[in-house]
């Protein structure tokens, strides 16, 4: 799917803290610059993140909230190939959308470097899917 004009995203990432930290380092490293420039305030850690042990489950939300990123075209598949491969040790779910409300929702389970279209996937993980779809996605 291709999004146009302005990009918005809201992505939830969760997993073992040591893996979350590695993924945040990847996001901040500039590896996503071919898609858009990452701002530090796009990352919002879960409460208590700093106090958690490296082996505990935690996460963050990666979102640009209401501030659209100007784009000509944004290929969701190209972005998610890179993003989900880098976060393959984590549970990742979210949505990408543009100013015209064209939207792509996706899910990528820990251990998988691929992603599924959330609206077409069916419930392959009832607990994760229920939480995702109950949030209004």
Secondary structure as GFF3:
##gff-version 3
##sequence-region A 1 137
A	DSSP	beta_strand	2	16	.	.	.	ID=ss1
A	DSSP	alpha_helix	17	28	.	.	.	ID=ss2
A	DSSP	three_ten_helix	40	42	.	.	.	ID=ss3
A	DSSP	beta_strand	43	45	.	.	.	ID=ss4
A	DSSP	three_ten_helix	49	51	.	.	.	ID=ss5
A	DSSP	beta_strand	57	63	.	.	.	ID=ss6
A	DSSP	beta_strand	69	75	.	.	.	ID=ss7
A	DSSP	alpha_helix	76	86	.	.	.	ID=ss8
A	DSSP	beta_strand	91	98	.	.	.	ID=ss9
A	DSSP	beta_strand	103	108	.	.	.	ID=ss10
A	DSSP	beta_strand	116	117	.	.	.	ID=ss11
A	DSSP	alpha_helix	126	134	.	.	.	ID=ss12
###
